[in-house]
Amino acid sequence: MIDQSNPAGRLHRILSNAKRQPDSKKVREVWALAIGIKEDDAEITKGVVELYSLSQEIQSLIKMNDGLNHQLYLTSFKQLDKSFFPLNLGGNWNSVKQYLTDEALTRLQFCAEELSKFYSEETLSEEDLKDIVKKTDELFEAINKSDLPDILKLSLLEEVARVRNAINMYTIRGAKGLKDALQGAIGSVVVNQDDLKKHSDKNADVIKRIGELIDKLDSFTSRALKLKKMLTKPIRCLLEKVTDPEVEILSDEA
């Protein structure tokens, strides 16, 4: 059985699913089905770009092992990458399917087997992902309805949008995408800590939801990637300072 907990395994699963689709289907329909997203041209294009990035990541990981015959493992990737570009979503699938040969997918399977020796990731359950989606949607709505300054509101909404995108592209990027979104969210809190503190009294619900989403993402990604939680004591103290009106934030000049 192919290990689907690493980048090569995920790409193999997606491309194998796509390869099984009838030649007469439209490209947009096949990619939407294989990736697991709605048939929206913008979302599909974004997803295919993510597939290309995943391909590049796999090649980089294989090249890190000097003991492997890189040509043996990677020689078919140029052919696989042709399936991602140029992207004619209205064309018939057979124009793309020709690049997903049995040989190319077999070599990708070998990559997945090799990566499984040092890379593994626990797959998040549907319930886990639904919980993140729920908290993300509620936070987005709360920020929109808040009376936070427009610049601060835009900054926070951008981070929530990144989390949404990471969820949409979870089948491609896995928990690593969620981890990147988590880093962005924590960074936004750090950068905007003074403004968040200043407006925390009238926007307590927003601040609380930000903390809950960050905490949930941290728990999920640390478990999936088998890493220590990012919310170390200093970061937790910072979040407490932002959310607790009784705690003062030290200025840089203090």
Residue pairs with C-beta under 8 A, 6 or more apart in sequence:
2 9
2 12
2 13
2 109
2 112
2 113
3 9
3 112
3 113
3 115
3 116
3 120
4 10
4 12
4 13
4 112
4 123
5 116
5 119
5 120
5 121
5 122
5 123
5 174
6 112
6 115
6 116
6 119
6 120
6 121
7 54
7 57
7 58
7 61
7 115
7 119
7 174
8 58
8 61
8 108
8 109
8 111
8 112
8 114
8 115
9 112
9 115
9 116
10 54
10 171
10 172
10 174
11 51
11 54
11 55
11 58
11 108
11 172
12 105
12 108
12 109
12 112
14 34
14 35
14 51
14 171
14 172
15 34
15 80
15 83
15 100
15 105
15 108
16 105
17 33
17 34
18 30
18 31
18 33
18 34
18 93
18 96
18 97
18 100
19 97
19 100
19 105
21 29
21 30
21 33
21 34
21 93
21 97
22 93
23 92
23 93
23 94
23 97
24 92
24 93
24 94
25 92
25 93
26 89
26 90
26 91
26 92
26 93
27 87
27 88
27 89
27 90
27 91
27 92
27 93
27 95
27 96
28 39
28 41
28 44
28 89
28 90
29 39
29 93
30 93
30 96
31 44
31 47
31 48
31 89
32 38
32 39
32 40
32 43
32 44
32 47
35 44
35 47
35 48
35 51
35 169
35 171
35 172
36 171
37 43
37 44
37 47
37 168
41 89
43 168
44 89
45 87
45 89
46 165
46 169
47 168
47 169
47 172
48 84
48 85
48 87
49 84
50 169
50 172
50 173
51 84
51 172
52 81
52 84
52 85
54 172
54 173
55 77
55 80
55 81
55 84
58 77
58 108
58 111
58 115
59 74
59 77
61 115
61 119
62 68
62 70
62 73
62 74
62 111
62 114
62 115
63 70
63 74
65 114
68 114
72 107
72 110
73 107
73 110
73 111
73 114
74 107
74 111
75 107
76 101
76 103
76 104
76 107
76 108
77 104
79 99
79 101
79 104
80 99
80 100
80 104
80 108
82 99
83 96
83 97
83 99
83 100
88 95
120 226
121 174
121 175
121 176
121 224
121 225
121 226
122 175
122 223
122 224
122 225
122 226
123 174
123 224
124 170
124 175
124 220
124 224
128 220
129 167
129 170
131 216
132 163
132 167
132 178
132 213
132 216
132 217
132 220
133 167
135 209
135 212
135 213
135 216
136 160
136 163
136 164
136 167
136 213
138 209
139 160
139 206
139 209
139 210
139 213
140 157
140 160
140 161
140 164
142 205
142 206
142 209
143 153
143 156
143 157
143 160
143 206
144 153
144 157
146 153
146 203
146 206
147 199
147 202
147 203
148 156
148 195
148 199
148 203
148 206
149 195
149 199
152 192
152 195
152 196
152 199
155 188
155 191
155 192
156 188
156 192
156 206
156 210
158 188
159 181
159 184
159 185
159 188
160 213
162 180
162 181
162 184
162 185
163 178
163 181
163 182
163 185
163 213
163 217
165 177
165 181
166 173
166 177
166 178
166 180
166 181
167 178
169 177
170 177
170 178
174 224
175 220
175 221
175 224
175 225
176 225
178 217
178 220
178 221
178 224
179 217
179 221
179 225
179 227
179 230
181 217
182 214
182 217
182 218
182 221
182 230
183 230
185 210
185 213
185 214
185 217
186 214
186 230
186 231
186 235
189 196
189 210
189 214
189 238
189 239
189 242
190 238
193 238
193 241
193 242
193 249
194 249
196 207
196 210
196 242
197 241
197 242
197 249
200 207
200 242
200 243
200 245
201 245
204 243
207 242
207 243
208 243
211 239
211 243
214 231
214 239
215 231
218 229
218 230
218 231
219 229
221 227
221 230
222 228
222 229
222 230
231 239
240 247
241 247
241 248
241 249
242 249
